[in-house]
Amino acid sequence: MNFTRAAAELEMTQPHVSAQISALERRLGLELFDRLPTRGVRLTEAGELLLRHASTVVEELDAAQHELTAMGGQLGGRMRLAASTTPGGYVLPGILTAFSQTYPGVQVSLTVGSAHSVEQAVLSGDADIGVLSGPVVSDRLLATVVGSAESALVVPAQHPWARRRAIQPADLERVTLLQRQKGSSTRAQLERELKQAGVTPKATWEFDDNDAIKHAVVAGLGVAVLSTLAVRWEVAAGLIVTVRIDNLKLTQDIQAVLLDGKRRNAATSAFMALLRGERAANPAIGDRTGGHRHR
């Protein structure tokens, strides 16, 4: 919805993009965009219709490229991934390394954001596969559990709790809790568990990424509940210590999600097989997505 940003992504000039759109509108005899002086551009009804058909055409061309290259004995084309913070930052890098070594002809892009943004990316067609921690909300997505992520309380190495194996949920009412902004599945799970336990932290601070929280914990600003995958290096370096919180469930499924009914190409099938730990030497070409629909 912005010609300047579209031009930058396409490595073209903005006037060139505008000229292409204008030429297409003249050919069709219809306006595809409403030009808004203060809010950029917005698709017209005709633009929405063309977008739907264009998306289908691009998807079919991508599928053809995948299948044709697979017939030649190797995978090619592109695969777009969206992942929430924990799998995107701490699980997928190793898997992507193995995938790229096995299938060097596949071009992979990865976007990391909140669990909600991952679902939206798959639903809109901006991502072929989503990988997220926690529950799946949309009933239009098929989800496959591919692992699990455990969270724990993290405290500075010099904190009194660092010498304890576990604390009680009510202990959190005496400290400042550092947490991710709304949209984090780890935060949502902790809030549900604390509410069920009848516990309200004394004070909370919000941060937009895990690294900022870890640095704040090391500095002594407060304590936090983070995925153990996210703090491995800091724990190994002796900067922070993980402590169990008794009677709280802090383990989440890591799930791969695909759009229900969307054609799965060879690269997507191979990557899903790798996520499940299966051998993917000869992935099926063009099969339909499998898994369980979550409601």
WOJO-V843833 format. One record per backbone hydrogen bond with DSSP energy under -1.0 kcal/mol. CO is the residue of the C=O (numbers start at 1). NH is the residue of the N-H. Records with the same first field share a line. If there is no record, write none. Layout:
CO=NH / NH
This chain:
1=41
2=6
3=7
4=8
5=9
6=10
7=12
13=17
14=18
15=19
16=20
17=21
18=22
19=23
20=24
21=25
22=26
23=27
24=28
25=29 / 30
32=44
34=42
36=40
40=36
42=34
44=48
45=49
46=50
47=51
48=52
49=53
50=54
51=55
52=56
53=57
54=58
55=59
56=60
57=61
58=62
59=63
60=64
61=65
62=66
63=67
64=68
65=69
66=70
67=71
69=74
70=73
77=107
79=109
80=128 / 129
81=111
82=131
83=113
84=88
85=89
86=90
87=91 / 92
91=95
92=96
93=97
94=98
95=99
96=100
97=101
98=102
99=103
103=106
107=79
109=81
111=83
114=118
115=119
116=120
117=121
118=122
119=123
120=124
121=126 / 127
129=82
130=257
131=84
132=255
140=260
141=294
142=258
143=292
144=256
147=254
149=252
150=228
152=226
153=243
154=224
155=241
156=159
159=162
160=163
161=164
165=244
167=246
168=171
169=172
170=173
171=174
172=202
176=223
177=205
179=207
181=184
184=188
185=189
186=190
187=191
188=192
189=193
190=194
191=195
192=196
193=197
194=199
203=177
205=179
207=181
209=213
210=214
211=215
212=216
213=217
214=218
215=219
216=221
217=220
223=178
224=154
226=152
231=235
232=236
233=237
234=239
235=238
239=157
241=155
243=153
244=167
245=248
250=151
252=149
253=134
254=146 / 147
255=132
256=144
257=130
258=142
259=262
265=269
266=270
267=271
268=272
269=273
270=274
271=275
272=276
273=278
274=277
287=264
292=143
